[in-house]
Amino acid sequence: MVYQPIYSYGNINSNGKINFNKEINGKINANIKGKTDKYVLYKEFNFTNAAVSYNLNSNVNIKNSIAYINTKLNSNVANANLPDGKYNINKNIFTGTYSINIPNLDKLYFATKKHLKGKITVNGNIKKDKDLLITGNSKTLGGNINYKLLNNDFTLNAKNLYVVKLMDMLMYPQVFDSTANINLKYNVLSKKGVLDANLIDGHFLPNKLSFLINSLAHFDLTKELYKKTTIHSIINDKKIVSDLDMKSRLTHISSKKAFVDLDKEYIDAKLLLEIMKRPIYVKLKGKLTSPSIKIDASKFLKAEIKRKAKEEIKKQIEKNLPIKNLFNF
């Protein structure tokens, strides 16, 4: 009827009474039961198999050209509540609070193209005048997330998130344990943004890389404490290029322009791992959840052989000479 794609099929039941005098007054009650058309949503938004059934109830009370709106939406994906919407008809301004509960994040796969684990609840505020402003908060992953959408610009600030819980939600291997503070700036129209993360008091969990390093260098990465790890990422749609820097008492790990393609779940990254200032070069490439790992420890092993030889020569000299530390190696 309004020349729009048929996003959904269903039934609308509505009744109301509106008085148009100097000011608009009245009441409207509406119920919509429907199901989205997955073929249209794929064509218009590239959503995959987005067959969402829903039930929406809305009560609108209009007094002096101000509409007070109470709306509830229940679906097989998420439940949303807008209990106190307020629309000024004369000024064309809308305000309200909202809450959204998603009991199973994996049901968002049609939009995210990424399997997720867990649930989430968000609460926030909406204001629409000449601009659209949406703010929100969620206490999840052991921390606190605040976000803001101003027209097309999205910003997010997260404090004290548990990295192991975040990796579990993303269904990625858990290789590092810490708390994370994250700042994200992202434009939803251009799909470009910048992410900065600080990981606090972190340590490696046993994994393939730590096992290989232990085998080659006889050094246990899991015993090192990384007081602060910094990550700086440039986002271009689902392609991310990152710089990494992390230091512990005995190690320094860094990476420049590590590449991750979230759409293909692919990684191509080179790491420089320095153990007591002796370098080991690590290359990660392939599937994000289980990449191939290639290690070049030749410089490390040469330095280690030289160090041990030096210690042995010194030991033998001191053992066979009456004067200790005659030579300073």
Secondary structure, DSSP 4 states (H G I P E B T S, - for coil): --S----EEEEEEEEEEEEESSSEEEEEEEEEEEEE-HHHHHHHH--SS---EEEEEEEEEEETTEEEEEEEEEESS-EEEEEEEEEETTTTEEEEEEEEEES-GGGGHHHHSS---S-EEEEEEEEESSSEEEEEEE--TTSEEEEEEETTEEEEEEEEEEHHHHHHHHT----EEEEEEEEEEEETTTTEEEEEEEEEEEEEPS-HHHHHHHHHH---GGG--EEEEEEEEEEETTEEEEEEEEE-SSEEEEEEEEEEETTTTEEEEEEEEEETTEEEEEEEEEETTS-EEEEE-HHHHHHHHHHHHHHHHHHHHHHHSSSTT-S--
